[in-house]
Amino acid sequence: MRILTANIALGLANSDRLMNNLRGIAAYHTWFALIGIIFSPLRGSGEGPAHSERRTDYLHKHRDLEPLFRMIQDTGADIVVLNEVIPEIHEPELESRLRSMGFKTITSGQGTKYPDAHISTYIAAKETGKAIPAHMPQLARPGCGSGVACLRLDNGISVIGAHTAFGGSELWTRQIEALAALAKAEQEHGQQIILAGDWNETQGPILSLPDIQKLGVIPVDPDETPTCPISLPRFLQRQLDHILVPEAWRVVDLDTIAFGSDHLAVCAEVAGTSGLNP
């Protein structure tokens, strides 16, 4: 079974180029929001207006999901977790293309930002299943969470995807605790758990949390390959995108993939699963 997680950078073209990435963030929020990303005491500042024709025009004009679709097709992923999807802009095309590639079950969870352009998390699987309600605390400000979703698959696997707040904050800790509680509830339902997405934090702090440790999950990339921001020198990049799987599973293959986002996608092939062929 192959699992892919990718932050699609608002679906904007060539976001792996620094200036394009900065323009996209500023168009979605404001230029002041960039200061909060760099200067941690101001994180959460710089939100834009609730409705903005300028924002939606920019997102439409610079939209390009083709590199994403090629990557999903080329990797042969069975499960995908996508962050920074904007349903008001992307949903018809995204759902149609995913279904054409054999994905049978799709769900999403919206963030709390901007009624005309929610940043959301999508999960799609080639196995049948159903969506499970998923919640975590979020704030309608930059860097404070952008969606959570859960799929309970008929093969005995549940997939939880999320885009969390910046690591190190009280909000981030509460979000991870909420994800762990959801995962625990799915385990009590007899499911094996996959947790994936953009967690805005490196592996160490995530795995050190007692609620995560109790789940019996392991990262697919113990080498902690940096995934973001790829437009900067490697020593400034960090591993923010993660896939956690049951400790009884075995990682057969792992790849990080550039696809035009400011994040690398992470794709893992795992064996030892129940139901789906490894």
Secondary structure, DSSP 8 states (H G I E B T S, - for coil): -EEEEEE-GGGBTTTTSHHHHHHHHHHHS-THHHHHHHSGGGTT-----SS-HHHHHHHHHTB--HHHHHHHHHHT-SEEEEEEE-HHHHHHHHHHHHHHTT--EEEEEE-SS-TTS--EEEEEESS-EEE--------SSTTB---EEEEEETTSEEEEEEE-B-TTSHHHHHHHHHHHHHHHHHHHTT-EEEEEEE-SS-HHHHHTSHHHHTTTEEES-TT----B-TTS-GGG-B--EEEEEETTSEEEEEEEE-SSSSS-EEEEEEES-SSS--
